[in-house]
Amino acid sequence: DGAPAPASVTALLAGRSAPAVRARIVCACRSVTDVAIQAGIDTGLDLDGLRRELGCGTGCGSCVPELRRRLAVATVAA
């Protein structure tokens, strides 16, 4: 199911397994999550590529500033 394995059986039984990763919706118009956007950026998509492949930034445009910010951060990190 893609969930990470707990560090130990004791941790699992004590309810201390790894916290679930929750995806945050960045593009409400197309229901695109931050995880999907980051995955697209990690594969080399630019703003036009994100728009084309994921549809984000093509509706109301309110997510475009965050898309640009994420792309800028990825460029600096590279």
PDB file with one MODEL, atoms N, CA, C and O in Angstrom:
MODEL        1
ATOM      1  N   ASP A   1       0.807  -1.204   0.000  1.00  0.00           N
ATOM      2  CA  ASP A   1       0.000   0.000   0.000  1.00  0.00           C
ATOM      3  C   ASP A   1       0.845   1.260   0.000  1.00  0.00           C
ATOM      4  O   ASP A   1       0.295   2.362   0.013  1.00  0.00           O
ATOM      5  N   GLY A   2       2.160   1.133  -0.014  1.00  0.00           N
ATOM      6  CA  GLY A   2       3.030   2.291  -0.083  1.00  0.00           C
ATOM      7  C   GLY A   2       3.346   2.923   1.246  1.00  0.00           C
ATOM      8  O   GLY A   2       4.153   3.851   1.294  1.00  0.00           O
ATOM      9  N   ALA A   3       2.743   2.460   2.342  1.00  0.00           N
ATOM     10  CA  ALA A   3       3.015   3.027   3.654  1.00  0.00           C
ATOM     11  C   ALA A   3       4.357   2.519   4.140  1.00  0.00           C
ATOM     12  O   ALA A   3       4.688   1.350   3.944  1.00  0.00           O
ATOM     13  N   PRO A   4       5.148   3.404   4.785  1.00  0.00           N
ATOM     14  CA  PRO A   4       6.444   2.959   5.285  1.00  0.00           C
ATOM     15  C   PRO A   4       6.268   1.975   6.434  1.00  0.00           C
ATOM     16  O   PRO A   4       5.319   2.080   7.211  1.00  0.00           O
ATOM     17  N   ALA A   5       7.176   1.027   6.538  1.00  0.00           N
ATOM     18  CA  ALA A   5       7.116   0.049   7.613  1.00  0.00           C
ATOM     19  C   ALA A   5       7.496   0.712   8.933  1.00  0.00           C
ATOM     20  O   ALA A   5       8.359   1.590   8.955  1.00  0.00           O
ATOM     21  N   PRO A   6       6.859   0.303  10.040  1.00  0.00           N
ATOM     22  CA  PRO A   6       7.230   0.874  11.327  1.00  0.00           C
ATOM     23  C   PRO A   6       8.641   0.461  11.695  1.00  0.00           C
ATOM     24  O   PRO A   6       9.143  -0.548  11.201  1.00  0.00           O
ATOM     25  N   ALA A   7       9.289   1.234  12.561  1.00  0.00           N
ATOM     26  CA  ALA A   7      10.660   0.950  12.956  1.00  0.00           C
ATOM     27  C   ALA A   7      10.748  -0.390  13.681  1.00  0.00           C
ATOM     28  O   ALA A   7      11.749  -1.097  13.563  1.00  0.00           O
ATOM     29  N   SER A   8       9.706  -0.740  14.429  1.00  0.00           N
ATOM     30  CA  SER A   8       9.704  -2.014  15.128  1.00  0.00           C
ATOM     31  C   SER A   8       8.264  -2.424  15.416  1.00  0.00           C
ATOM     32  O   SER A   8       7.339  -1.619  15.312  1.00  0.00           O
ATOM     33  N   VAL A   9       8.098  -3.683  15.779  1.00  0.00           N
ATOM     34  CA  VAL A   9       6.767  -4.166  16.147  1.00  0.00           C
ATOM     35  C   VAL A   9       6.306  -3.445  17.404  1.00  0.00           C
ATOM     36  O   VAL A   9       5.125  -3.124  17.536  1.00  0.00           O
ATOM     37  N   THR A  10       7.227  -3.188  18.328  1.00  0.00           N
ATOM     38  CA  THR A  10       6.888  -2.482  19.562  1.00  0.00           C
ATOM     39  C   THR A  10       6.337  -1.095  19.253  1.00  0.00           C
ATOM     40  O   THR A  10       5.341  -0.676  19.842  1.00  0.00           O
ATOM     41  N   ALA A  11       6.979  -0.384  18.333  1.00  0.00           N
ATOM     42  CA  ALA A  11       6.516   0.953  17.949  1.00  0.00           C
ATOM     43  C   ALA A  11       5.129   0.875  17.325  1.00  0.00           C
ATOM     44  O   ALA A  11       4.279   1.729  17.577  1.00  0.00           O
ATOM     45  N   LEU A  12       4.906  -0.143  16.515  1.00  0.00           N
ATOM     46  CA  LEU A  12       3.599  -0.316  15.877  1.00  0.00           C
ATOM     47  C   LEU A  12       2.521  -0.568  16.927  1.00  0.00           C
ATOM     48  O   LEU A  12       1.465   0.062  16.902  1.00  0.00           O
ATOM     49  N   LEU A  13       2.789  -1.488  17.846  1.00  0.00           N
ATOM     50  CA  LEU A  13       1.808  -1.813  18.881  1.00  0.00           C
ATOM     51  C   LEU A  13       1.556  -0.637  19.825  1.00  0.00           C
ATOM     52  O   LEU A  13       0.467  -0.511  20.385  1.00  0.00           O
ATOM     53  N   ALA A  14       2.549   0.215  19.998  1.00  0.00           N
ATOM     54  CA  ALA A  14       2.392   1.379  20.874  1.00  0.00           C
ATOM     55  C   ALA A  14       1.741   2.547  20.135  1.00  0.00           C
ATOM     56  O   ALA A  14       1.504   3.604  20.720  1.00  0.00           O
ATOM     57  N   GLY A  15       1.455   2.351  18.846  1.00  0.00           N
ATOM     58  CA  GLY A  15       0.818   3.416  18.073  1.00  0.00           C
ATOM     59  C   GLY A  15       1.784   4.493  17.643  1.00  0.00           C
ATOM     60  O   GLY A  15       1.371   5.627  17.396  1.00  0.00           O
ATOM     61  N   ARG A  16       3.063   4.168  17.547  1.00  0.00           N
ATOM     62  CA  ARG A  16       4.069   5.161  17.174  1.00  0.00           C
ATOM     63  C   ARG A  16       4.659   4.868  15.807  1.00  0.00           C
ATOM     64  O   ARG A  16       5.865   5.007  15.601  1.00  0.00           O
ATOM     65  N   SER A  17       3.830   4.472  14.894  1.00  0.00           N
ATOM     66  CA  SER A  17       4.328   4.237  13.543  1.00  0.00           C
ATOM     67  C   SER A  17       4.549   5.587  12.862  1.00  0.00           C
ATOM     68  O   SER A  17       4.146   6.626  13.386  1.00  0.00           O
ATOM     69  N   ALA A  18       5.171   5.565  11.726  1.00  0.00           N
ATOM     70  CA  ALA A  18       5.471   6.806  11.001  1.00  0.00           C
ATOM     71  C   ALA A  18       4.181   7.542  10.670  1.00  0.00           C
ATOM     72  O   ALA A  18       3.191   6.916  10.291  1.00  0.00           O
ATOM     73  N   PRO A  19       4.182   8.860  10.809  1.00  0.00           N
ATOM     74  CA  PRO A  19       2.969   9.617  10.485  1.00  0.00           C
ATOM     75  C   PRO A  19       2.674   9.553   8.992  1.00  0.00           C
ATOM     76  O   PRO A  19       3.584   9.491   8.165  1.00  0.00           O
ATOM     77  N   ALA A  20       1.404   9.570   8.671  1.00  0.00           N
ATOM     78  CA  ALA A  20       0.990   9.540   7.271  1.00  0.00           C
ATOM     79  C   ALA A  20       1.325  10.873   6.610  1.00  0.00           C
ATOM     80  O   ALA A  20       1.166  11.936   7.211  1.00  0.00           O
ATOM     81  N   VAL A  21       1.785  10.803   5.385  1.00  0.00           N
ATOM     82  CA  VAL A  21       2.068  12.013   4.624  1.00  0.00           C
ATOM     83  C   VAL A  21       0.766  12.474   3.988  1.00  0.00           C
ATOM     84  O   VAL A  21       0.112  11.715   3.272  1.00  0.00           O
ATOM     85  N   ARG A  22       0.396  13.709   4.250  1.00  0.00           N
ATOM     86  CA  ARG A  22      -0.835  14.243   3.687  1.00  0.00           C
ATOM     87  C   ARG A  22      -0.494  15.209   2.567  1.00  0.00           C
ATOM     88  O   ARG A  22       0.313  16.123   2.738  1.00  0.00           O
ATOM     89  N   ALA A  23      -1.106  14.999   1.449  1.00  0.00           N
ATOM     90  CA  ALA A  23      -0.912  15.895   0.317  1.00  0.00           C
ATOM     91  C   ALA A  23      -1.845  17.092   0.483  1.00  0.00           C
ATOM     92  O   ALA A  23      -2.998  16.949   0.888  1.00  0.00           O
ATOM     93  N   ARG A  24      -1.324  18.270   0.164  1.00  0.00           N
ATOM     94  CA  ARG A  24      -2.101  19.499   0.256  1.00  0.00           C
ATOM     95  C   ARG A  24      -2.487  19.924  -1.153  1.00  0.00           C
ATOM     96  O   ARG A  24      -1.648  19.939  -2.053  1.00  0.00           O
ATOM     97  N   ILE A  25      -3.759  20.270  -1.343  1.00  0.00           N
ATOM     98  CA  ILE A  25      -4.220  20.744  -2.648  1.00  0.00           C
ATOM     99  C   ILE A  25      -3.648  22.138  -2.877  1.00  0.00           C
ATOM    100  O   ILE A  25      -3.865  23.048  -2.077  1.00  0.00           O
ATOM    101  N   VAL A  26      -2.922  22.295  -3.968  1.00  0.00           N
ATOM    102  CA  VAL A  26      -2.371  23.600  -4.348  1.00  0.00           C
ATOM    103  C   VAL A  26      -3.264  24.239  -5.402  1.00  0.00           C
ATOM    104  O   VAL A  26      -3.549  25.435  -5.343  1.00  0.00           O
ATOM    105  N   CYS A  27      -3.705  23.435  -6.366  1.00  0.00           N
ATOM    106  CA  CYS A  27      -4.579  23.921  -7.432  1.00  0.00           C
ATOM    107  C   CYS A  27      -5.984  23.386  -7.196  1.00  0.00           C
ATOM    108  O   CYS A  27      -6.280  22.227  -7.486  1.00  0.00           O
ATOM    109  N   ALA A  28      -6.842  24.247  -6.665  1.00  0.00           N
ATOM    110  CA  ALA A  28      -8.213  23.829  -6.359  1.00  0.00           C
ATOM    111  C   ALA A  28      -9.022  23.575  -7.628  1.00  0.00           C
ATOM    112  O   ALA A  28      -9.905  22.716  -7.639  1.00  0.00           O
ATOM    113  N   CYS A  29      -8.733  24.302  -8.680  1.00  0.00           N
ATOM    114  CA  CYS A  29      -9.495  24.136  -9.925  1.00  0.00           C
ATOM    115  C   CYS A  29      -9.343  22.735 -10.508  1.00  0.00           C
ATOM    116  O   CYS A  29     -10.303  22.170 -11.032  1.00  0.00           O
ATOM    117  N   ARG A  30      -8.142  22.178 -10.416  1.00  0.00           N
ATOM    118  CA  ARG A  30      -7.852  20.872 -11.015  1.00  0.00           C
ATOM    119  C   ARG A  30      -7.514  19.807  -9.966  1.00  0.00           C
ATOM    120  O   ARG A  30      -7.151  18.685 -10.319  1.00  0.00           O
ATOM    121  N   SER A  31      -7.631  20.155  -8.677  1.00  0.00           N
ATOM    122  CA  SER A  31      -7.336  19.237  -7.565  1.00  0.00           C
ATOM    123  C   SER A  31      -5.933  18.643  -7.658  1.00  0.00           C
ATOM    124  O   SER A  31      -5.748  17.437  -7.499  1.00  0.00           O
ATOM    125  N   VAL A  32      -4.954  19.498  -7.918  1.00  0.00           N
ATOM    126  CA  VAL A  32      -3.567  19.055  -8.030  1.00  0.00           C
ATOM    127  C   VAL A  32      -2.881  19.303  -6.686  1.00  0.00           C
ATOM    128  O   VAL A  32      -2.950  20.399  -6.130  1.00  0.00           O
ATOM    129  N   THR A  33      -2.220  18.267  -6.180  1.00  0.00           N
ATOM    130  CA  THR A  33      -1.587  18.355  -4.867  1.00  0.00           C
ATOM    131  C   THR A  33      -0.139  18.831  -4.950  1.00  0.00           C
ATOM    132  O   THR A  33       0.483  18.822  -6.013  1.00  0.00           O
ATOM    133  N   ASP A  34       0.377  19.249  -3.788  1.00  0.00           N
ATOM    134  CA  ASP A  34       1.775  19.645  -3.702  1.00  0.00           C
ATOM    135  C   ASP A  34       2.693  18.472  -4.039  1.00  0.00           C
ATOM    136  O   ASP A  34       3.766  18.669  -4.609  1.00  0.00           O
ATOM    137  N   VAL A  35       2.282  17.266  -3.694  1.00  0.00           N
ATOM    138  CA  VAL A  35       3.088  16.075  -3.989  1.00  0.00           C
ATOM    139  C   VAL A  35       3.186  15.861  -5.499  1.00  0.00           C
ATOM    140  O   VAL A  35       4.266  15.577  -6.016  1.00  0.00           O
ATOM    141  N   ALA A  36       2.072  15.995  -6.203  1.00  0.00           N
ATOM    142  CA  ALA A  36       2.071  15.820  -7.658  1.00  0.00           C
ATOM    143  C   ALA A  36       2.903  16.908  -8.331  1.00  0.00           C
ATOM    144  O   ALA A  36       3.636  16.639  -9.282  1.00  0.00           O
ATOM    145  N   ILE A  37       2.783  18.132  -7.833  1.00  0.00           N
ATOM    146  CA  ILE A  37       3.549  19.241  -8.404  1.00  0.00           C
ATOM    147  C   ILE A  37       5.036  19.018  -8.195  1.00  0.00           C
ATOM    148  O   ILE A  37       5.831  19.198  -9.118  1.00  0.00           O
ATOM    149  N   GLN A  38       5.418  18.624  -6.975  1.00  0.00           N
ATOM    150  CA  GLN A  38       6.834  18.388  -6.707  1.00  0.00           C
ATOM    151  C   GLN A  38       7.373  17.250  -7.547  1.00  0.00           C
ATOM    152  O   GLN A  38       8.506  17.309  -8.024  1.00  0.00           O
ATOM    153  N   ALA A  39       6.569  16.214  -7.732  1.00  0.00           N
ATOM    154  CA  ALA A  39       6.996  15.093  -8.579  1.00  0.00           C
ATOM    155  C   ALA A  39       7.218  15.577 -10.011  1.00  0.00           C
ATOM    156  O   ALA A  39       8.183  15.170 -10.658  1.00  0.00           O
ATOM    157  N   GLY A  40       6.338  16.437 -10.506  1.00  0.00           N
ATOM    158  CA  GLY A  40       6.507  16.996 -11.847  1.00  0.00           C
ATOM    159  C   GLY A  40       7.772  17.829 -11.956  1.00  0.00           C
ATOM    160  O   GLY A  40       8.511  17.726 -12.935  1.00  0.00           O
ATOM    161  N   ILE A  41       8.017  18.652 -10.949  1.00  0.00           N
ATOM    162  CA  ILE A  41       9.229  19.476 -10.934  1.00  0.00           C
ATOM    163  C   ILE A  41      10.462  18.586 -10.891  1.00  0.00           C
ATOM    164  O   ILE A  41      11.450  18.844 -11.580  1.00  0.00           O
ATOM    165  N   ASP A  42      10.398  17.531 -10.074  1.00  0.00           N
ATOM    166  CA  ASP A  42      11.531  16.612  -9.958  1.00  0.00           C
ATOM    167  C   ASP A  42      11.840  15.898 -11.271  1.00  0.00           C
ATOM    168  O   ASP A  42      12.978  15.489 -11.499  1.00  0.00           O
ATOM    169  N   THR A  43      10.836  15.745 -12.135  1.00  0.00           N
ATOM    170  CA  THR A  43      11.085  15.109 -13.431  1.00  0.00           C
ATOM    171  C   THR A  43      11.496  16.123 -14.494  1.00  0.00           C
ATOM    172  O   THR A  43      11.715  15.756 -15.648  1.00  0.00           O
ATOM    173  N   GLY A  44      11.602  17.401 -14.111  1.00  0.00           N
ATOM    174  CA  GLY A  44      12.098  18.406 -15.028  1.00  0.00           C
ATOM    175  C   GLY A  44      11.053  19.305 -15.663  1.00  0.00           C
ATOM    176  O   GLY A  44      11.379  20.079 -16.563  1.00  0.00           O
ATOM    177  N   LEU A  45       9.801  19.222 -15.218  1.00  0.00           N
ATOM    178  CA  LEU A  45       8.777  20.086 -15.806  1.00  0.00           C
ATOM    179  C   LEU A  45       8.986  21.534 -15.387  1.00  0.00           C
ATOM    180  O   LEU A  45       9.329  21.816 -14.239  1.00  0.00           O
ATOM    181  N   ASP A  46       8.776  22.442 -16.322  1.00  0.00           N
ATOM    182  CA  ASP A  46       8.763  23.866 -16.013  1.00  0.00           C
ATOM    183  C   ASP A  46       7.308  24.294 -15.858  1.00  0.00           C
ATOM    184  O   ASP A  46       6.420  23.442 -15.814  1.00  0.00           O
ATOM    185  N   LEU A  47       7.046  25.598 -15.773  1.00  0.00           N
ATOM    186  CA  LEU A  47       5.676  26.065 -15.573  1.00  0.00           C
ATOM    187  C   LEU A  47       4.762  25.606 -16.700  1.00  0.00           C
ATOM    188  O   LEU A  47       3.658  25.126 -16.445  1.00  0.00           O
ATOM    189  N   ASP A  48       5.207  25.746 -17.932  1.00  0.00           N
ATOM    190  CA  ASP A  48       4.386  25.287 -19.060  1.00  0.00           C
ATOM    191  C   ASP A  48       4.155  23.780 -19.003  1.00  0.00           C
ATOM    192  O   ASP A  48       3.065  23.304 -19.319  1.00  0.00           O
ATOM    193  N   GLY A  49       5.174  23.036 -18.602  1.00  0.00           N
ATOM    194  CA  GLY A  49       5.044  21.592 -18.477  1.00  0.00           C
ATOM    195  C   GLY A  49       4.059  21.191 -17.393  1.00  0.00           C
ATOM    196  O   GLY A  49       3.268  20.267 -17.582  1.00  0.00           O
ATOM    197  N   LEU A  50       4.101  21.885 -16.245  1.00  0.00           N
ATOM    198  CA  LEU A  50       3.147  21.618 -15.166  1.00  0.00           C
ATOM    199  C   LEU A  50       1.726  21.896 -15.636  1.00  0.00           C
ATOM    200  O   LEU A  50       0.798  21.143 -15.342  1.00  0.00           O
ATOM    201  N   ARG A  51       1.576  22.988 -16.368  1.00  0.00           N
ATOM    202  CA  ARG A  51       0.244  23.317 -16.903  1.00  0.00           C
ATOM    203  C   ARG A  51      -0.236  22.244 -17.871  1.00  0.00           C
ATOM    204  O   ARG A  51      -1.386  21.810 -17.814  1.00  0.00           O
ATOM    205  N   ARG A  52       0.646  21.827 -18.745  1.00  0.00           N
ATOM    206  CA  ARG A  52       0.293  20.846 -19.775  1.00  0.00           C
ATOM    207  C   ARG A  52       0.035  19.468 -19.171  1.00  0.00           C
ATOM    208  O   ARG A  52      -0.966  18.830 -19.494  1.00  0.00           O
ATOM    209  N   GLU A  53       0.926  19.007 -18.299  1.00  0.00           N
ATOM    210  CA  GLU A  53       0.848  17.641 -17.774  1.00  0.00           C
ATOM    211  C   GLU A  53      -0.153  17.479 -16.626  1.00  0.00           C
ATOM    212  O   GLU A  53      -0.856  16.471 -16.551  1.00  0.00           O
ATOM    213  N   LEU A  54      -0.217  18.475 -15.731  1.00  0.00           N
ATOM    214  CA  LEU A  54      -1.067  18.350 -14.540  1.00  0.00           C
ATOM    215  C   LEU A  54      -2.330  19.201 -14.607  1.00  0.00           C
ATOM    216  O   LEU A  54      -3.306  18.935 -13.906  1.00  0.00           O
ATOM    217  N   GLY A  55      -2.304  20.222 -15.453  1.00  0.00           N
ATOM    218  CA  GLY A  55      -3.456  21.113 -15.556  1.00  0.00           C
ATOM    219  C   GLY A  55      -3.454  22.244 -14.552  1.00  0.00           C
ATOM    220  O   GLY A  55      -4.302  23.133 -14.624  1.00  0.00           O
ATOM    221  N   CYS A  56      -2.513  22.228 -13.611  1.00  0.00           N
ATOM    222  CA  CYS A  56      -2.480  23.294 -12.610  1.00  0.00           C
ATOM    223  C   CYS A  56      -2.072  24.610 -13.277  1.00  0.00           C
ATOM    224  O   CYS A  56      -1.268  24.633 -14.209  1.00  0.00           O
ATOM    225  N   GLY A  57      -2.648  25.698 -12.773  1.00  0.00           N
ATOM    226  CA  GLY A  57      -2.344  27.015 -13.328  1.00  0.00           C
ATOM    227  C   GLY A  57      -3.132  27.350 -14.577  1.00  0.00           C
ATOM    228  O   GLY A  57      -2.883  28.379 -15.205  1.00  0.00           O
ATOM    229  N   THR A  58      -4.075  26.504 -14.951  1.00  0.00           N
ATOM    230  CA  THR A  58      -4.829  26.749 -16.182  1.00  0.00           C
ATOM    231  C   THR A  58      -6.258  27.203 -15.932  1.00  0.00           C
ATOM    232  O   THR A  58      -6.968  27.573 -16.867  1.00  0.00           O
ATOM    233  N   GLY A  59      -6.685  27.176 -14.670  1.00  0.00           N
ATOM    234  CA  GLY A  59      -8.043  27.609 -14.336  1.00  0.00           C
ATOM    235  C   GLY A  59      -8.020  29.074 -13.935  1.00  0.00           C
ATOM    236  O   GLY A  59      -7.846  29.957 -14.774  1.00  0.00           O
ATOM    237  N   CYS A  60      -8.195  29.319 -12.656  1.00  0.00           N
ATOM    238  CA  CYS A  60      -8.260  30.702 -12.162  1.00  0.00           C
ATOM    239  C   CYS A  60      -6.887  31.351 -12.061  1.00  0.00           C
ATOM    240  O   CYS A  60      -6.779  32.577 -12.072  1.00  0.00           O
ATOM    241  N   GLY A  61      -5.827  30.531 -11.963  1.00  0.00           N
ATOM    242  CA  GLY A  61      -4.474  31.070 -11.903  1.00  0.00           C
ATOM    243  C   GLY A  61      -3.978  31.432 -10.515  1.00  0.00           C
ATOM    244  O   GLY A  61      -2.850  31.905 -10.377  1.00  0.00           O
ATOM    245  N   SER A  62      -4.784  31.225  -9.487  1.00  0.00           N
ATOM    246  CA  SER A  62      -4.347  31.618  -8.146  1.00  0.00           C
ATOM    247  C   SER A  62      -3.189  30.764  -7.625  1.00  0.00           C
ATOM    248  O   SER A  62      -2.510  31.173  -6.684  1.00  0.00           O
ATOM    249  N   CYS A  63      -2.951  29.606  -8.205  1.00  0.00           N
ATOM    250  CA  CYS A  63      -1.844  28.755  -7.768  1.00  0.00           C
ATOM    251  C   CYS A  63      -0.530  29.086  -8.475  1.00  0.00           C
ATOM    252  O   CYS A  63       0.524  28.591  -8.074  1.00  0.00           O
ATOM    253  N   VAL A  64      -0.574  29.901  -9.504  1.00  0.00           N
ATOM    254  CA  VAL A  64       0.634  30.190 -10.285  1.00  0.00           C
ATOM    255  C   VAL A  64       1.767  30.783  -9.435  1.00  0.00           C
ATOM    256  O   VAL A  64       2.916  30.388  -9.628  1.00  0.00           O
ATOM    257  N   PRO A  65       1.501  31.711  -8.504  1.00  0.00           N
ATOM    258  CA  PRO A  65       2.605  32.197  -7.670  1.00  0.00           C
ATOM    259  C   PRO A  65       3.302  31.078  -6.888  1.00  0.00           C
ATOM    260  O   PRO A  65       4.527  31.078  -6.766  1.00  0.00           O
ATOM    261  N   GLU A  66       2.530  30.133  -6.363  1.00  0.00           N
ATOM    262  CA  GLU A  66       3.170  29.025  -5.642  1.00  0.00           C
ATOM    263  C   GLU A  66       3.918  28.110  -6.593  1.00  0.00           C
ATOM    264  O   GLU A  66       4.983  27.600  -6.245  1.00  0.00           O
ATOM    265  N   LEU A  67       3.387  27.892  -7.780  1.00  0.00           N
ATOM    266  CA  LEU A  67       4.106  27.088  -8.771  1.00  0.00           C
ATOM    267  C   LEU A  67       5.447  27.737  -9.094  1.00  0.00           C
ATOM    268  O   LEU A  67       6.477  27.065  -9.150  1.00  0.00           O
ATOM    269  N   ARG A  68       5.421  29.044  -9.303  1.00  0.00           N
ATOM    270  CA  ARG A  68       6.676  29.766  -9.606  1.00  0.00           C
ATOM    271  C   ARG A  68       7.656  29.695  -8.441  1.00  0.00           C
ATOM    272  O   ARG A  68       8.860  29.538  -8.644  1.00  0.00           O
ATOM    273  N   ARG A  69       7.132  29.812  -7.208  1.00  0.00           N
ATOM    274  CA  ARG A  69       7.995  29.744  -6.028  1.00  0.00           C
ATOM    275  C   ARG A  69       8.640  28.367  -5.934  1.00  0.00           C
ATOM    276  O   ARG A  69       9.841  28.258  -5.686  1.00  0.00           O
ATOM    277  N   ARG A  70       7.855  27.326  -6.128  1.00  0.00           N
ATOM    278  CA  ARG A  70       8.395  25.969  -6.065  1.00  0.00           C
ATOM    279  C   ARG A  70       9.436  25.732  -7.161  1.00  0.00           C
ATOM    280  O   ARG A  70      10.458  25.089  -6.920  1.00  0.00           O
ATOM    281  N   LEU A  71       9.180  26.244  -8.344  1.00  0.00           N
ATOM    282  CA  LEU A  71      10.156  26.110  -9.428  1.00  0.00           C
ATOM    283  C   LEU A  71      11.437  26.873  -9.103  1.00  0.00           C
ATOM    284  O   LEU A  71      12.530  26.385  -9.391  1.00  0.00           O
ATOM    285  N   ALA A  72      11.324  28.053  -8.513  1.00  0.00           N
ATOM    286  CA  ALA A  72      12.513  28.832  -8.144  1.00  0.00           C
ATOM    287  C   ALA A  72      13.330  28.111  -7.092  1.00  0.00           C
ATOM    288  O   ALA A  72      14.559  28.084  -7.172  1.00  0.00           O
ATOM    289  N   VAL A  73      12.672  27.530  -6.115  1.00  0.00           N
ATOM    290  CA  VAL A  73      13.372  26.783  -5.068  1.00  0.00           C
ATOM    291  C   VAL A  73      14.088  25.584  -5.675  1.00  0.00           C
ATOM    292  O   VAL A  73      15.223  25.284  -5.304  1.00  0.00           O
ATOM    293  N   ALA A  74      13.435  24.902  -6.600  1.00  0.00           N
ATOM    294  CA  ALA A  74      14.047  23.739  -7.248  1.00  0.00           C
ATOM    295  C   ALA A  74      15.256  24.150  -8.077  1.00  0.00           C
ATOM    296  O   ALA A  74      16.239  23.413  -8.150  1.00  0.00           O
ATOM    297  N   THR A  75      15.186  25.326  -8.705  1.00  0.00           N
ATOM    298  CA  THR A  75      16.306  25.813  -9.522  1.00  0.00           C
ATOM    299  C   THR A  75      17.500  26.140  -8.642  1.00  0.00           C
ATOM    300  O   THR A  75      18.636  25.831  -9.003  1.00  0.00           O
ATOM    301  N   VAL A  76      17.264  26.756  -7.500  1.00  0.00           N
ATOM    302  CA  VAL A  76      18.341  27.099  -6.562  1.00  0.00           C
ATOM    303  C   VAL A  76      18.973  25.837  -6.002  1.00  0.00           C
ATOM    304  O   VAL A  76      20.192  25.767  -5.848  1.00  0.00           O
ATOM    305  N   ALA A  77      18.148  24.833  -5.694  1.00  0.00           N
ATOM    306  CA  ALA A  77      18.637  23.590  -5.107  1.00  0.00           C
ATOM    307  C   ALA A  77      19.438  22.759  -6.108  1.00  0.00           C
ATOM    308  O   ALA A  77      20.263  21.938  -5.707  1.00  0.00           O
ATOM    309  N   ALA A  78      19.208  22.961  -7.386  1.00  0.00           N
ATOM    310  CA  ALA A  78      19.873  22.142  -8.407  1.00  0.00           C
ATOM    311  C   ALA A  78      21.273  22.572  -8.694  1.00  0.00           C
ATOM    312  O   ALA A  78      21.945  21.969  -9.530  1.00  0.00           O
TER     313      ALA A  78
ENDMDL
END
